[in-house]
Amino acid sequence: MTVAKDRLTTKPMTLEEYLDYDDGTDKRYELIDGILVDMGAESDVNVMIGTFLIVVFSQLMPHQLIRRGSELEVSGERASARIPDLIVLTHGGLAALPRDKRSLITLNMPAPLLVVEVVSSSDTDRQSRDRDYTQKREEYEKRGILEYWVVDPIAEIVLVLALNGDSYQEQTFTGDAKIVSPVLPKLDLQVRQLLNADA
């Protein structure tokens, strides 16, 4: 994760400036408190886990509610937008999402039902680990997202954070344990199955 070099010395971006930004590359950027941050390319493991979850989730709900690549506006000191690995919308969120524009879930739309983040290099990249385990946890909690999953292939865990009142309660799942999801009560998925999605 690096701050885009051409944005280091300029004023913070608004959400509108972020949505209009194009540097002529295919880089993925998030907007964090007005600062454009290069997220780097996704690892193949992350892509496979995200794709596997789409297949699993589509057996439990209409596929239209499942999003990969959509952006999510979150609260911060300044404008902030994240690109989660996977988002599950509510029916109200689906109805509010404009079909003819960029896939952005704004603060005035219903919060997603569930967000999944797959941690990259949690053993060597402290920024990536802190971003998914701490920063996004606080942002998604504040946004009122009912459930947040942190899938960590290096640590071999799935952390499920379920909103209880204003704060998340967490459960950690490993090995052959079935992942318990309050918002997906019919889910039948072991941690090992998910982490071996690329096998």
C-alpha positions as CSV (number, residue, x, y, z in Angstrom):
1,M,0.0,0.0,0.0
2,T,1.5,3.3,-1.1
3,V,0.2,6.8,-1.4
4,A,-0.1,7.8,-5.0
5,K,3.0,9.9,-5.7
6,D,1.2,12.7,-7.6
7,R,-1.1,13.2,-4.7
8,L,1.5,13.6,-1.9
9,T,1.9,17.4,-2.2
10,T,-1.7,18.4,-3.2
11,K,-4.7,19.0,-1.0
12,P,-6.9,16.1,0.1
13,M,-9.4,14.8,-2.5
14,T,-13.1,15.0,-2.2
15,L,-15.2,11.9,-3.0
16,E,-16.2,13.5,-6.3
17,E,-12.5,14.1,-7.2
18,Y,-11.7,10.5,-6.3
19,L,-14.5,9.2,-8.5
20,D,-13.3,11.3,-11.4
21,Y,-9.6,10.4,-10.9
22,D,-7.9,8.6,-13.7
23,D,-4.1,8.3,-13.9
24,G,-4.2,6.2,-17.1
25,T,-3.2,3.0,-15.4
26,D,-5.2,0.0,-14.1
27,K,-4.0,0.6,-10.5
28,R,-6.6,0.1,-7.7
29,Y,-6.9,3.0,-5.3
30,E,-8.8,3.6,-2.1
31,L,-9.5,7.0,-0.7
32,I,-8.5,7.3,3.0
33,D,-9.2,10.6,4.7
34,G,-8.9,12.4,1.4
35,I,-5.6,10.7,0.4
36,L,-5.4,8.5,-2.6
37,V,-3.8,5.1,-1.7
38,D,-2.5,2.6,-4.2
39,M,-3.7,-0.8,-3.1
40,G,-1.5,-2.8,-5.4
41,A,-2.5,-5.9,-7.3
42,E,-4.4,-8.7,-5.6
43,S,-2.7,-12.0,-5.1
44,D,-4.2,-15.0,-6.9
45,V,-5.0,-16.6,-3.5
46,N,-7.2,-13.5,-2.7
47,V,-8.9,-13.7,-6.0
48,M,-9.6,-17.5,-5.6
49,I,-11.0,-17.0,-2.1
50,G,-13.3,-14.2,-3.3
51,T,-14.5,-16.2,-6.2
52,F,-15.1,-19.3,-4.1
53,L,-17.2,-17.2,-1.7
54,I,-19.3,-15.9,-4.5
55,V,-20.1,-19.5,-5.5
56,V,-20.9,-20.5,-1.9
57,F,-23.0,-17.3,-1.2
58,S,-24.9,-17.6,-4.4
59,Q,-26.4,-20.9,-3.2
60,L,-27.8,-19.0,-0.2
61,M,-29.1,-15.8,-1.7
62,P,-29.9,-14.1,-5.0
63,H,-26.6,-13.5,-6.9
64,Q,-27.6,-9.8,-7.5
65,L,-26.9,-9.1,-3.8
66,I,-23.2,-10.3,-4.1
67,R,-20.7,-7.7,-5.2
68,R,-16.9,-7.9,-6.0
69,G,-15.2,-4.7,-7.0
70,S,-17.9,-2.4,-5.7
71,E,-16.7,0.6,-3.6
72,L,-18.0,1.5,-0.2
73,E,-18.0,5.0,1.2
74,V,-17.1,5.0,4.9
75,S,-16.8,7.8,7.5
76,G,-13.4,9.4,8.2
77,E,-11.9,12.8,9.0
78,R,-12.3,13.5,5.2
79,A,-13.8,11.6,2.3
80,S,-13.0,7.8,2.4
81,A,-13.9,4.9,0.1
82,R,-12.9,1.3,0.4
83,I,-12.9,-1.5,-2.1
84,P,-13.7,-4.7,-0.1
85,D,-12.9,-8.1,-1.5
86,L,-16.6,-9.0,-1.3
87,I,-19.8,-7.2,-0.3
88,V,-23.3,-8.7,0.3
89,L,-26.0,-6.1,-0.1
90,T,-29.4,-5.9,1.6
91,H,-32.4,-5.8,-0.8
92,G,-32.7,-2.1,0.1
93,G,-29.1,-1.6,-0.8
94,L,-29.6,-3.3,-4.1
95,A,-32.6,-1.1,-4.9
96,A,-30.6,2.1,-4.0
97,L,-27.5,1.2,-6.1
98,P,-27.6,3.1,-9.4
99,R,-27.2,0.7,-12.3
100,D,-25.9,3.3,-14.9
101,K,-23.1,4.7,-12.8
102,R,-20.0,3.5,-10.9
103,S,-20.7,0.8,-8.4
104,L,-20.4,2.9,-5.2
105,I,-22.4,2.4,-2.0
106,T,-22.6,5.8,-0.5
107,L,-23.2,6.8,3.1
108,N,-26.9,7.7,2.4
109,M,-27.6,4.1,1.1
110,P,-28.4,1.2,3.3
111,A,-25.3,-0.4,4.8
112,P,-24.3,-3.8,3.3
113,L,-25.3,-6.9,5.2
114,L,-21.8,-8.4,5.1
115,V,-18.3,-7.4,4.0
116,V,-15.4,-9.8,3.5
117,E,-11.7,-8.7,3.4
118,V,-8.9,-11.2,2.6
119,V,-5.7,-10.1,4.3
120,S,-2.6,-10.0,2.1
121,S,0.8,-10.9,3.6
122,S,-0.3,-10.5,7.2
123,D,3.1,-12.0,8.3
124,T,5.2,-9.4,6.4
125,D,3.0,-6.4,5.7
126,R,2.0,-4.7,8.9
127,Q,0.1,-2.0,7.1
128,S,-2.1,-4.5,5.3
129,R,-2.7,-6.4,8.6
130,D,-3.5,-3.2,10.5
131,R,-5.8,-1.9,7.7
132,D,-7.9,-5.1,7.7
133,Y,-7.9,-6.0,11.3
134,T,-8.1,-2.5,12.9
135,Q,-8.9,0.4,10.5
136,K,-11.6,-1.3,8.5
137,R,-13.1,-2.9,11.6
138,E,-13.7,0.5,13.0
139,E,-15.0,1.9,9.8
140,Y,-17.4,-0.9,9.1
141,E,-18.6,-1.0,12.7
142,K,-19.3,2.7,12.5
143,R,-21.0,2.2,9.1
144,G,-23.4,-0.3,10.7
145,I,-22.4,-3.3,8.6
146,L,-24.0,-6.3,10.4
147,E,-21.1,-8.6,9.7
148,Y,-17.5,-8.3,8.8
149,W,-15.2,-11.2,7.9
150,V,-11.4,-11.1,8.0
151,V,-10.0,-14.0,6.1
152,D,-6.3,-14.5,6.8
153,P,-4.7,-17.2,4.6
154,I,-1.3,-16.8,6.3
155,A,-2.6,-17.1,9.9
156,E,-5.1,-19.7,8.6
157,I,-8.1,-18.1,10.4
158,V,-11.4,-16.6,9.6
159,L,-12.5,-13.9,12.0
160,V,-16.2,-13.2,12.0
161,L,-17.3,-9.8,13.6
162,A,-21.0,-9.6,14.2
163,L,-22.6,-6.2,15.1
164,N,-24.2,-6.3,18.6
165,G,-25.6,-2.8,19.3
166,D,-22.9,-0.4,18.3
167,S,-19.9,-2.7,18.5
168,Y,-18.6,-5.9,16.9
169,Q,-18.3,-9.2,18.8
170,E,-15.8,-11.5,17.3
171,Q,-15.4,-15.2,16.9
172,T,-12.3,-16.8,15.4
173,F,-12.5,-20.0,13.4
174,T,-9.7,-22.3,12.3
175,G,-9.0,-25.7,10.8
176,D,-12.0,-28.0,10.3
177,A,-14.3,-25.6,12.3
178,K,-17.5,-24.5,10.5
179,I,-17.7,-20.8,10.0
180,V,-20.7,-19.5,12.0
181,S,-22.4,-16.5,10.4
182,P,-25.3,-14.8,12.1
183,V,-26.5,-13.2,8.9
184,L,-26.0,-16.5,6.9
185,P,-27.5,-19.1,9.3
186,K,-27.6,-21.8,6.6
187,L,-23.9,-21.5,5.7
188,D,-22.1,-24.8,5.7
189,L,-18.5,-24.0,5.2
190,Q,-15.3,-25.1,7.0
191,V,-12.3,-22.8,7.3
192,R,-10.1,-25.4,5.6
193,Q,-12.4,-25.5,2.6
194,L,-12.3,-21.7,2.2
195,L,-8.5,-21.4,2.7
196,N,-7.9,-24.2,0.2
197,A,-10.1,-22.5,-2.5
198,D,-7.1,-22.3,-4.8
199,A,-6.4,-26.1,-4.6
